[in-house]
Amino acid sequence: MKKRGLISVAAAAALAVSSLVGFAPASHAKAKTITLAFQGPLTGEEASVGQDELAGMQYAIKLFNAKNKGKYKVKVVQADDQGDPAQSAKVAPGIASNKKIIGLVGAAYSGATIAALPYYKQRGLAMVSPSATRVSITDPADGNIGFPVFHRVVPTDKVQGPALFKLATKGVSSPKVYIVDDQSAYGVGLVDYMKPTIPAGQGAGFDSVSDRTTDWSATIAKVKTAGANVVIYTGYFPQAAPFFKQLRDSGYTGILAGGDGVLSPTFVTLAPASVLEGVRLTAGTVPLAEIDAALEADFAKKMGKASGVYAAESIDATNVFLSCVAKGISKRPAMLKCVKAYSGKSLTGTTIKFNQYGDVAGGVMNGFEVKSGVIKFTGAVK
């Protein structure tokens, strides 16, 4: 069912191919090949996130190529960074030096983005991320390290941090919140923007642990000593699941919550349903099925699987590049200029227009909750 305030299926389908339907096939000429790239975790523990985003990109391109058959053929080069900054620094040079690539959707993760930026900045490769939320990438106070190539279609952790705390404590009488990060660029940054918004008396404590942690007993002891009735984890789902399981096994009965790093269909397969029931999550994404059921059905038909996390935002990010391709752009400098000047609608009907730092104006965080082993969309966090 289409949600109130979101666009119709007809409008969604139109947006999914941007405004490109007016180009008739040029059967008398060979189609011009354009190469874009995707960077994200395609293997490893967090592969489901990258695979979901890549599928969103491929869907947008499939529609574009079909509408522009004989005129353009867009191809995708895949860069697997495994969600790891170290791996990102290994794959980015090859993408940056491949002159055929004129735009990149990604990177998916903030840490991987930061590691890749020196290479993409040096070669002037425009980036549009569907999910990297760390504030420092575009914050002039932190040197605006992403300028001039980085852009994103999602709100930052400046929005997500307060929203996550608000969602985690909603309906909780006298909340005492213990917050744990995973020492990643994403996890630490999310906490940094949460802290200033914590009401007096509601913060029970903080812990920062490696994302390689397997024994959570030390952190669990701190949670219990603090008397916390809400625990927020700002890392990623491969660690969140065992952490939450060990918490429940220790007798903890309070609220469990996490940010968009935990929002993955794989998350609910990593611990018993009884452990994860009720886990609250935030993200700047809206599932395609919530935008329009028919749009989701078309995606499943064309891609051979249901859409996943950040599929809509990956389509939006890809359409930024495709709108420029439709204008005849085929070189990096022109692509970067075009992306910076872009103004269009997202699949949900909001305006995508980048400021001088690469961020979009406004944006809201949405809530999700694990119910009977499935992550359910619960709407905007208010």
C-alpha positions as CSV (number, residue, x, y, z in Angstrom):
1,M,0.0,0.0,0.0
2,K,1.2,3.5,-0.9
3,K,2.0,5.5,2.2
4,R,0.4,8.9,2.7
5,G,2.7,11.7,1.5
6,L,4.7,9.5,-0.9
7,I,4.5,9.5,-4.6
8,S,2.2,7.4,-6.8
9,V,3.4,4.4,-8.7
10,A,3.3,6.2,-11.9
11,A,5.4,9.0,-10.5
12,A,7.8,6.6,-8.8
13,A,8.3,4.7,-12.1
14,A,9.0,8.0,-13.8
15,L,11.5,9.0,-11.2
16,A,13.2,5.7,-11.3
17,V,14.3,6.5,-14.8
18,S,14.7,10.2,-14.0
19,S,13.3,12.3,-16.8
20,L,14.9,10.3,-19.6
21,V,11.9,8.7,-21.4
22,G,11.9,11.4,-24.1
23,F,14.9,9.9,-25.8
24,A,14.0,7.8,-28.8
25,P,16.2,4.9,-29.9
26,A,18.9,5.9,-32.5
27,S,18.9,2.7,-34.5
28,H,21.2,4.2,-37.2
29,A,24.0,4.7,-34.8
30,K,25.9,2.6,-32.3
31,A,24.9,3.1,-28.7
32,K,27.4,5.2,-26.7
33,T,28.9,3.2,-23.8
34,I,29.1,5.0,-20.5
35,T,30.8,3.5,-17.4
36,L,29.9,4.1,-13.8
37,A,31.2,2.4,-10.7
38,F,29.8,1.1,-7.5
39,Q,31.7,0.8,-4.3
40,G,30.6,-1.0,-1.2
41,P,30.9,-4.3,0.7
42,L,30.1,-7.1,-1.9
43,T,31.8,-9.9,0.1
44,G,32.5,-10.5,3.7
45,E,30.3,-10.1,6.8
46,E,28.5,-7.0,5.5
47,A,28.0,-8.1,1.9
48,S,24.2,-7.9,2.1
49,V,24.4,-4.1,2.4
50,G,26.5,-3.7,-0.7
51,Q,24.6,-6.2,-2.7
52,D,21.3,-4.5,-1.9
53,E,22.7,-1.1,-2.9
54,L,24.3,-2.5,-6.1
55,A,21.0,-4.0,-7.1
56,G,19.3,-0.7,-6.7
57,M,21.9,0.9,-9.0
58,Q,21.5,-1.9,-11.5
59,Y,17.8,-1.5,-11.5
60,A,18.0,2.2,-12.3
61,I,20.5,1.5,-15.1
62,K,18.4,-1.4,-16.5
63,L,15.4,1.0,-16.9
64,F,17.6,3.7,-18.4
65,N,19.2,1.4,-20.9
66,A,15.9,0.0,-22.0
67,K,14.5,3.6,-22.5
68,N,17.6,4.7,-24.4
69,K,18.3,1.5,-26.4
70,G,20.5,2.4,-29.3
71,K,21.5,5.7,-27.8
72,Y,23.3,4.9,-24.6
73,K,24.5,1.8,-22.8
74,V,25.5,2.3,-19.2
75,K,27.8,-0.3,-17.6
76,V,28.9,-0.8,-14.0
77,V,32.3,-1.6,-12.6
78,Q,32.1,-3.1,-9.1
79,A,34.5,-2.2,-6.3
80,D,34.3,-4.5,-3.3
81,D,35.6,-2.7,-0.2
82,Q,34.1,-5.2,2.2
83,G,33.0,-2.2,4.3
84,D,36.6,-1.9,5.5
85,P,38.7,1.3,5.2
86,A,41.9,-0.7,4.6
87,Q,40.3,-2.7,1.7
88,S,38.8,0.6,0.4
89,A,42.3,2.1,0.2
90,K,43.3,-0.9,-2.0
91,V,40.4,-0.9,-4.5
92,A,40.0,2.9,-4.8
93,P,43.3,3.5,-6.8
94,G,42.1,1.2,-9.6
95,I,38.7,2.8,-9.9
96,A,40.3,6.3,-9.8
97,S,42.8,5.5,-12.5
98,N,40.2,3.9,-14.8
99,K,39.4,6.8,-17.1
100,K,36.4,5.2,-18.5
101,I,34.6,5.5,-15.2
102,I,33.0,9.0,-15.0
103,G,30.9,8.6,-11.8
104,L,30.8,6.5,-8.7
105,V,27.8,5.5,-6.6
106,G,29.2,5.0,-3.1
107,A,31.0,4.4,-1.1
108,A,28.4,2.7,1.1
109,Y,30.2,3.2,4.4
110,S,31.7,6.3,5.9
111,G,35.0,4.8,6.9
112,A,35.5,3.3,3.5
113,T,34.5,6.6,1.9
114,I,37.1,8.5,3.9
115,A,39.8,6.0,3.0
116,A,39.0,6.3,-0.7
117,L,38.6,10.0,-1.0
118,P,42.3,10.9,-1.5
119,Y,42.3,8.9,-4.7
120,Y,39.0,10.1,-6.1
121,K,39.7,13.7,-5.3
122,Q,43.1,13.5,-7.1
123,R,41.4,12.2,-10.2
124,G,38.2,14.4,-10.0
125,L,35.8,11.4,-9.8
126,A,32.3,12.5,-8.8
127,M,30.8,10.4,-6.0
128,V,27.2,10.2,-4.8
129,S,26.7,7.9,-1.8
130,P,23.3,6.4,-0.9
131,S,24.2,5.7,2.7
132,A,27.5,7.2,4.1
133,T,26.3,9.4,6.9
134,R,29.4,10.6,8.9
135,V,29.2,14.3,9.3
136,S,32.9,15.1,9.0
137,I,33.0,14.1,5.3
138,T,31.2,17.3,4.4
139,D,31.6,19.4,7.5
140,P,33.8,22.5,6.8
141,A,34.7,22.5,10.5
142,D,36.5,19.2,9.9
143,G,38.1,20.4,6.7
144,N,35.3,19.2,4.4
145,I,37.4,16.3,3.4
146,G,35.0,15.2,0.7
147,F,35.1,18.4,-1.3
148,P,34.8,18.7,-4.2
149,V,33.9,15.2,-5.3
150,F,31.7,13.7,-2.5
151,H,27.9,14.0,-2.4
152,R,25.2,12.1,-0.7
153,V,21.4,11.7,-0.9
154,V,20.8,10.8,2.8
155,P,20.7,12.9,6.0
156,T,23.9,12.8,8.1
157,D,24.5,11.5,11.6
158,K,23.8,15.0,12.9
159,V,20.2,14.0,12.2
160,Q,20.5,10.3,13.0
161,G,22.2,10.6,16.4
162,P,19.3,12.5,18.1
163,A,16.7,10.5,16.2
164,L,18.2,7.2,17.4
165,F,18.2,8.3,21.0
166,K,14.6,9.6,20.7
167,L,13.4,6.3,19.1
168,A,15.3,4.2,21.7
169,T,13.7,5.9,24.6
170,K,10.2,6.4,23.2
171,G,7.6,5.2,25.8
172,V,10.3,4.3,28.3
173,S,9.6,5.6,31.8
174,S,12.7,7.1,33.4
175,P,15.1,5.9,30.7
176,K,18.7,5.2,31.7
177,V,20.6,4.7,28.4
178,Y,23.9,3.0,27.9
179,I,25.6,3.6,24.6
180,V,28.2,1.4,22.9
181,D,30.2,2.2,19.8
182,D,32.4,-0.1,17.7
183,Q,35.4,2.4,17.3
184,S,34.6,2.9,13.6
185,A,34.3,6.2,11.9
186,Y,30.6,5.6,11.6
187,G,30.0,4.4,15.2
188,V,32.0,7.1,17.0
189,G,30.6,9.8,14.8
190,L,27.0,8.7,15.5
191,V,27.6,8.9,19.3
192,D,29.3,12.3,19.0
193,Y,26.0,13.8,17.6
194,M,23.9,11.9,20.0
195,K,25.6,13.1,23.2
196,P,24.6,16.8,23.1
197,T,20.9,15.9,22.8
198,I,20.8,13.5,25.8
199,P,18.5,14.9,28.5
200,A,20.0,15.4,32.0
201,G,19.9,12.2,34.0
202,Q,19.1,9.9,31.1
203,G,22.7,9.0,30.1
204,A,23.8,5.9,32.0
205,G,27.3,5.5,30.4
206,F,29.4,4.9,27.3
207,D,31.7,2.2,26.1
208,S,33.9,1.9,23.0
209,V,34.9,-1.6,21.9
210,S,36.6,-3.1,18.8
211,D,34.4,-4.3,16.0
212,R,36.3,-7.6,16.4
213,T,34.9,-8.2,19.8
214,T,33.3,-11.6,20.4
215,D,33.2,-11.8,24.2
216,W,30.9,-8.9,25.4
217,S,31.0,-9.8,29.1
218,A,33.0,-6.7,30.1
219,T,30.6,-4.3,28.4
220,I,27.6,-6.2,29.7
221,A,28.9,-5.9,33.3
222,K,29.1,-2.1,32.7
223,V,25.6,-2.0,31.5
224,K,24.3,-3.9,34.5
225,T,26.3,-1.8,37.0
226,A,24.9,1.4,35.4
227,G,21.4,0.0,35.8
228,A,20.6,0.7,32.2
229,N,17.1,0.0,30.8
230,V,18.0,1.1,27.3
231,V,21.1,0.0,25.3
232,I,22.1,1.6,22.0
233,Y,24.7,0.1,19.8
234,T,26.1,2.3,17.0
235,G,28.2,-0.3,15.2
236,Y,27.2,-2.8,12.4
237,F,24.9,-5.8,12.4
238,P,27.5,-8.6,12.5
239,Q,28.6,-7.4,16.0
240,A,25.2,-6.2,17.1
241,A,23.5,-9.6,16.9
242,P,26.0,-11.5,19.2
243,F,26.2,-8.5,21.6
244,F,22.4,-8.4,21.9
245,K,22.2,-12.1,22.4
246,Q,24.8,-12.1,25.1
247,L,23.0,-9.2,26.8
248,R,19.7,-11.2,26.8
249,D,21.4,-14.3,27.9
250,S,22.8,-12.3,30.9
251,G,19.3,-11.5,32.0
252,Y,19.0,-8.0,30.5
253,T,15.3,-7.2,29.7
254,G,15.4,-3.6,28.5
255,I,15.2,-1.9,25.2
256,L,17.8,-2.7,22.5
257,A,18.4,-0.2,19.6
258,G,20.9,0.6,16.8
259,G,21.5,2.8,13.9
260,D,21.4,2.1,10.2
261,G,24.6,0.0,10.4
262,V,22.4,-2.6,12.1
263,L,19.6,-2.3,9.5
264,S,20.2,-5.4,7.3
265,P,18.0,-8.4,6.6
266,T,21.0,-10.5,7.6
267,F,20.8,-9.1,11.1
268,V,17.7,-11.1,12.0
269,T,19.3,-14.3,10.9
270,L,22.3,-14.0,13.3
271,A,20.4,-14.5,16.6
272,P,17.2,-16.2,17.8
273,A,14.0,-14.3,17.0
274,S,13.2,-14.1,20.7
275,V,16.5,-12.2,21.3
276,L,15.9,-9.7,18.6
277,E,12.2,-9.2,19.0
278,G,11.5,-5.5,19.5
279,V,14.9,-4.2,18.5
280,R,14.5,-0.6,17.4
281,L,16.5,0.8,14.5
282,T,16.9,4.1,12.6
283,A,17.9,4.9,9.0
284,G,17.6,7.5,6.4
285,T,16.0,5.0,4.0
286,V,12.5,4.2,3.0
287,P,11.8,0.6,1.6
288,L,10.6,0.5,-2.0
289,A,7.5,-1.4,-0.9
290,E,6.6,1.5,1.4
291,I,7.0,4.0,-1.4
292,D,4.8,1.9,-3.7
293,A,4.0,-1.8,-3.8
294,A,3.9,-1.8,-7.6
295,L,7.4,-0.3,-7.8
296,E,8.7,-3.0,-5.5
297,A,7.0,-5.7,-7.7
298,D,8.6,-4.3,-10.8
299,F,12.0,-4.3,-9.0
300,A,11.6,-7.9,-8.0
301,K,10.5,-8.9,-11.5
302,K,13.5,-7.2,-13.2
303,M,16.1,-8.0,-10.6
304,G,15.0,-11.5,-9.6
305,K,14.8,-10.7,-5.9
306,A,13.1,-8.3,-3.5
307,S,14.7,-4.9,-2.9
308,G,16.9,-4.4,0.2
309,V,18.2,-1.7,2.4
310,Y,18.9,1.6,0.8
311,A,17.6,0.4,-2.6
312,A,15.6,3.6,-3.1
313,E,18.5,5.8,-2.2
314,S,20.8,3.8,-4.5
315,I,18.3,4.4,-7.3
316,D,18.2,8.1,-6.4
317,A,22.0,8.3,-6.4
318,T,22.3,6.5,-9.7
319,N,19.6,8.8,-11.3
320,V,21.7,11.8,-10.5
321,F,24.4,10.4,-12.8
322,L,22.0,9.1,-15.4
323,S,20.3,12.5,-15.8
324,C,23.8,13.9,-16.6
325,V,24.5,11.0,-19.1
326,A,21.2,11.9,-20.8
327,K,22.5,15.4,-21.4
328,G,25.4,13.9,-23.3
329,I,28.0,14.1,-20.6
330,S,30.8,11.5,-20.9
331,K,33.8,13.0,-19.2
332,R,34.7,13.4,-15.5
333,P,35.0,17.2,-15.3
334,A,31.7,17.8,-16.9
335,M,30.1,15.1,-14.8
336,L,31.3,16.7,-11.6
337,K,29.9,20.0,-12.7
338,C,26.6,18.5,-13.6
339,V,26.2,16.6,-10.3
340,K,26.9,19.8,-8.4
341,A,24.2,21.6,-10.4
342,Y,21.7,18.7,-10.1
343,S,18.1,19.4,-8.9
344,G,15.5,16.6,-9.0
345,K,13.1,14.6,-7.1
346,S,13.8,11.5,-5.0
347,L,11.6,8.4,-5.3
348,T,9.7,9.6,-2.2
349,G,9.1,13.0,-3.8
350,T,11.6,15.1,-1.8
351,T,14.0,17.4,-3.6
352,I,17.6,16.3,-4.2
353,K,19.8,19.3,-4.5
354,F,23.3,19.4,-3.2
355,N,24.8,22.3,-1.2
356,Q,28.3,23.5,-1.7
357,Y,29.6,20.8,0.6
358,G,27.7,17.9,-1.0
359,D,24.8,17.5,1.4
360,V,21.1,17.6,0.6
361,A,18.8,19.9,2.5
362,G,16.5,18.6,5.2
363,G,15.8,14.9,5.5
364,V,14.3,12.8,8.2
365,M,15.3,9.6,10.0
366,N,12.9,6.7,9.9
367,G,12.2,4.1,12.4
368,F,12.2,0.3,12.1
369,E,11.4,-2.5,14.6
370,V,12.1,-6.2,14.5
371,K,8.8,-8.1,14.7
372,S,8.5,-11.9,14.5
373,G,11.9,-12.1,12.8
374,V,11.3,-9.4,10.2
375,I,12.4,-5.8,10.2
376,K,9.3,-3.6,9.9
377,F,9.2,0.1,8.8
378,T,7.5,2.2,11.5
379,G,7.7,5.6,9.9
380,A,9.5,8.9,10.5
381,V,11.0,9.4,14.0
382,K,9.2,12.3,15.6
